Amino acid sequence: MAALREELRRVPRNYVGWAELGMASVQEGRTTADPAAYARAESALRRSLKVQPRDNHQAETGMGALAAARHDFTTALAWGRRAAATNPSNAAAQGVLADAYTQLGRYEESYRAVQRMTDLRPGVSSLARASYTWELRGDIPQARTLMKRALDYAATPADRAFARLHLATLAQEAGDARTALREAEDGLRAAPGDAPLLEARARAHAVLGHDRQAVADYAAAIAVVPLQQYLLGLGELQESLGKTREARAQYDVLRAHEQVRRTAGEPADVDAILFEADHGDRGRAVTMGRSAVEDRPFIAVQDACAWALHRAGRNAQALAYADRALGLGTRSALFHYHRAMIRLALDERAAAREDLVRALAIDPRFHPLHAPRARAALDRIDAAR
């Protein structure tokens, strides 16, 4: 970005350059989880819009991407629509629309936006989104086919790492930890030290019983950027290994993150809700879940809200959210486990058994703490039959 900043010092009315700087800062914020990067992005993008208030689809798209990165998907949708109206041939604007529609639970509209994006510019970004539309609907083979096509388009190490990460995730969600491990390792050869790939490799190692390697990879990812999902993953793995003091240290950091979030008034993410439900204040988890699902009714948020309600003993309400989380046919062992435990609490044993069998069939080691509980619950149901 240094060369671009120097160019903008020489030509301060280069509105396209300001938009490009803003988008680069959005990507920096996504990578580092540094709010200051998003502040820099907004400053650059608004500078672009000040120089060129009209017909500036580059900055409008950037503002949409920034809002999405901040999990303000209603605002992202508004900017995406504006950018698409300014330039109907702008594939990136369709990507902003697709992401916003997905997170707002408007799936059919998101599928159409992805198709338009792919028609306009087939490549890593569009094919990855196309893959995700099939992943959401539970068609992992089709999702994998499209993600492999995205890998074929990948021309840079960053794009290859991105594609390998998603191939690792798809393999993990299909219960194929060995393939997930191989994809993550291939990605790390393209991008050594990449935090998301380190986490993907950690999860694969954990499922394969390589506990020491899993802990090391989680720790390495956290050293790069201490995201909540990495801290929670490491803490729960350590708890499953009986390392309660080490787990508690991760949970303490998570609580500090949550305090910062509340102070800043930022929306709660899925990992924060699940952490609060399992390791914190269940009443607060319900409040967080309900607020999050109202603003962002995406399936993962529906599932987190369901789990928070279950942990607070409000199972009749929880079941409605759990049903919505699985309404697209998403192949998720964790979602099925959550609904199983809700159904079991409601004494719907046959339905609970179906979900438990499904969860363990997808991945018998889907979670270091919950997978053993799923097997124990299934054994109890079968013993009572």
Disulfide bonds with the S-S distance in Angstrom:
none
